Amino acid sequence: MGTLFLRGTTCMHDLVVAHVASDTTEEDLRLFMRLLHRSGVTFRSDVVLLFNSPSSVTRLAHMIEEENVSFLKLVDVHRNSNSSNQNVSVLGFNLTRFMKKQSKKAVSEPIWGKKKHRVNDSALNETTESTELTHGSVVGFDGAELDPENSLSGFIEHVPISLRRWACYPMLLGRVRRNFKHVMLVDAKTSLFVGDPFTRIRNRSPESILFFSKHSNKKSSDINPAVLIGGAKGIRRLSSAMHTEIVRAAMQQQQHKRKSFVSESVVLSQLVGNVHMTKNIEVIGPSESIVEASSMAELRTRNSAAASIKSHDIVQRGNSNHLDIMAIIMNVFVPMS
């Protein structure tokens, strides 16, 4: 089950689950993957890409592997560089984040892929410490693998991945419930990593979830479903509740003979606003919104882009007409080769 795009070096404590909409282009996902690696998130996290169909996996697999290979080449270039400034690059790519001092005995196998057989040789000094490259795995699943019956199809016509993902999470997160402390659910098409968002919740309880507002207006109670970060236990509980509430919302529309259109943001906002539904979840926010790249005027010039982006850990693409801004972000992160 699943597709292993990149096997990590060890087990990780954080998990990024990114759903990939069917209309996501190669360039959309390339930018997401490139910034994900460059941000340093994969130093501590495994990444799961969730697709709506096997055809989407096939269409994007080669590009994903290209970006993974490019990332490893980039690390090699920095590691072998004789420059005294080798750990500093455009937008703060720092190789030292991916280098960890550890003993062979302390290294644990990643949970994805086949286990490697270790040589049990008493002559080997397994307590010897060495500095090794550390990064997480990148794997992919299509919806049919985690939600074989397409459980929402009986209530909603043409179920998009933005809704189907909630039917996929229970199986995925249930299988890895003992492996990860923190989980992030993110929309790969609209979200861009420029830092490590997990720093916001690492000292929080396992039941905590950080929510962002959909709008910058502080009076708005609408929650942005594109980015959710929290403890693994809290995210699992939210996923189960959201699946139930999506079905409930669809059934209510059917009873009123309305077209079965369910707004993910509306359902999530109502769920989080219901104290009885969230009694087993520690709700944090929504006290802030995620800045849109298109609204950051300082990104219009390369010189000020790096300084501006460094003040954030995640941004949203925003208006698709601002392709010039996307190009600047891509250039700031220097194409991998």
N, C-alpha and C positions, 0 to 999 in steps of 0.2 A: 504494500500500500504506500502511495506517495512517491515523489520523485526527489532524489537527493542531488541537489545542484552543487553543493559544497559541503564536505564533511569537516566539522570543526576539529579543533585540536584537543578539546576537553569538554566536560559537561559545564553548562552555564546555569546561572541562577535567574536570569531574566529571559523573557520570551516576547518577541514582537510577532504579532499575527496581522498580516497586511492583506486585506481583501482587494482583489484586482477585478474591476468592473469589465464587462465584456467589450466596452468601447475604449478601453485603455490602449493607447498606441505603444509601439516599441519605444519611441522617444520618451513618452510619459514614464514608462517603467524603468527605462535606462537612467533617467534623471533621478528617480526615486532610489534605485539601487546604488548609483554612484555616490549620492550624498549620504545614504545609509552607511556605506563603508567608510567614507571620509570623515563622518561625524564622530567616529569612535564608538558608536553604539554596539557594533558587532564584536567589540573587545569583551563585552560582558554578556552578550545576548545571542540566542539562537533566533533565526528568522523563519517563519512559516508564511508562504505565499498561498493564499486561498483563491482558487479560480472557480468560475461558474461552470466550466465544461472542460473535458479533455482536449478539445480543439484549441482552447486558449492556452493550455499548457504547452502544446506542441508548437503553437505559433510563436510563443515568447521564450521558449526554453533556450534556444541558441544565444539570444541576446543576454539572458540572465547569466549563462555560463561565461560569456565574453566579459561581463563586468566583474564576475568573481575572479577570473584569471587576471584581468587588468589590475584588480586590487592587490593580488598576491605579487604581481610584477612590481607594482609601486612600492610595496613593502621591501622587496629585494633591492630595488634601486636605492632606497633610503638606508637600508641596513648596510649595504656595501659602499656607500658614499664615503669619501675621505673628507668631506666638508665638515668643518667644525659646527656648521649650522644645519646639520642633516636632520635634526629633529624638529625643525621649524619650516613650514612651507606655507603656501597660500592658504588662508583661512584656518591656519593653526593645525594642519594635519601633523600629528605628533606620533612618531613611531614608538616612542617609549610607552604609550598607552597599550600597545599590542605586544609588548615584551614583558614577560613575567618571570621572576626568579622563583623556581620551584624544584623540588627533588623529584626524581623519577618515581619514587614510591608514592608521592602525593598526587600524581597526575591520575585523573579518573577519565574513563572513556566517555565520549559523547554518546547521547542516547539514540542518535540517528545512524542508520547504516549498520553494516556487519561489524561485529566486535573483532578486534585484532588479537591474535594469540601472542602473549608475551613469553619471552624466554625466561624461565626461572633458573637463573644461573647465580649460584652463591658467590661466584667470583666478581659479579657486577656489584659495585657499590651503589645501591639504590638510594642512599641517603645523600649522595653528592648533589649539591645544588647547581643548577645551570639556568641561564636566561634563555627562554624559549619564546618563539612566536605563539601568541594565543589569540584565537578568534573562534566565533561561533559557527554553527552549521546554517546552511540555507536549504530549506526543503519546500516542496510544493505539493498541494493536494487540490483535487477538483471536488466540487460539491458532492458529486455522486459517491465519492469514497467515504465521506463523513456523514452524509445525509442521503442514503441510498434510495429512500422512498420519496424524496423531495416532499417532505412532510407538509409544506405550506401550499403545495400546488392544488390541494383540494379546497383551499379557501381563497387563494389569490391566483389570478391568471397571469402568466409570464412573470414568475418570481425573480426579481433582480438579485444579484449577489449581495447587495446592501441589506436585504431582508433575509435571504437564505443563509447568510453567514451565521445568524443567530440560531439556526437549526443545526449548524455544523459545529459550533463551539462546544456544546456539551460532550460530544464524543471525543473531540480533540483534547480539550482541557481536562476531561476526566481521565484520559489515558496518561497524561503527563502531570497529574496533580501532585505527585511527590517529587517532581524534578525541578520545579520553578517556584521562586518566591514572589516574583512580580511579573505581570503580564500587561502588554500594551496592545490595544486593538486600534488599527489605523487604516485609513483609506489610502491605498498606494497611488491612486490617480491624483488626489488633491493635496496630499501632505508631503512635505519635504523636511528631512532631518538636517539640522545645521548644528546640533549639539546633542547632548544626552538627556532626554526628558525624564528618564528614570530617576535622576537625582532629586526630583521633586517629591518622590514617594518612598524612597528607600528606607527612611526612618519611621515610616507610618506602619499601622497595624496591618495584618494580612487581610482584614475585611475592608480596608479603605479603598475608595475609588475617587480619582480626581476627574471632575467634569469641567468642560469649558463651555462658555456661552456661545451661542450661534452668532450673536450680533455683538458689536462693541457697545451698544446701548446697555447701560447697567440696569435699566428697568426691565429689560427683556429677560424672561425666564426660560426661553427656548434653549435647549442644550444641543451642542454640536456633536453629532454621533460619529464624526469622522476621526476623532481622537479621544480615546479613553485609556487612562493609565491607573493601575492599582495593584493591590496585593492579589495573589493568585486566587485566594479563597473568595474575595469580594467579587472579582471578575467572573468566576464560575457561577456564583449566585445570581449576579446580574444577568448573565447569559441565559440561564434557565428561566428567570422571570420575564425577560424580554421575549423569548420564544412564546411563552404562554400569552403574553399581552398582545403580541402581533396577531395570534390566532383569534383572541377575543375581539380585537378591533375589526378584523375581517368579517367575523361572524355577525357583529353588530351592523355592519354595512349591508350584509346580505339580508338581514332581517328587515332593514328599511328599504330593500330593493335598490340600493345604490351600487354604482360600479365599484368593484373591489379594488380601491386604491388606498393603500395604507402608507401614511407618512411616518418614516422611521423616526424623524426628529420629534414629531408630535407624541408618538407612543413612548419614546424614551423620556421626554420631558414630563409627561403625565406620570410615568412610573416613578421617576426620581422625586417628583413632588408629592407622592403618596407615602406618608410616614409609615403606614402599615405595611406597604409592599417593600419598603427599604429598611425595615427594623433590624435585619441581619447584615446590613451594609453600612459602613461608615462613609457618609457622603461628604465630599470636600468640594466646595464651590457650588455652582459655577460663579466664580468671582472675576474671571477674566476671559477674554476671547483670544483666539489664535490670530496673530497678525497675518494679513494677506500680503504676499510679495508685491502685488500690484499696487498696494497702498503705500509702499515704502519708497518715497521719492528719492531717497539717497541711493537706491539701487540702480538708478539710471546712469550712474558713472562707475566705472570699474574701481577707481581709486577709493571711493567711500563705501563700496559694497561690502568689502571684507569686514571693516569695522562695524558696520551696521548689523550684519548677519550674526556676528559674534555675540551680540546682546540677546540673542534668542536661541532656543534649543529646537524649536520646530516652527515652521511657517506653512501657510497654505498658498497654493498657486493662485487662487482668486480668479479674476476675469481672464479667460483664455485669450483675449485679444492682446494681452500684454506679453506677446511672445518675445519682444526685445528684452524684457526684464528676465525672462527665463534663460535667454541666451547669455545674458550677463552673469547670472548665477552659474551657469554651466562653465563659462570661461574662468570665473573666479576659482572654480575647483579644478582648473587645469586638466584637460582631457587626459585620461589614463592611456598609456600605450605600452 
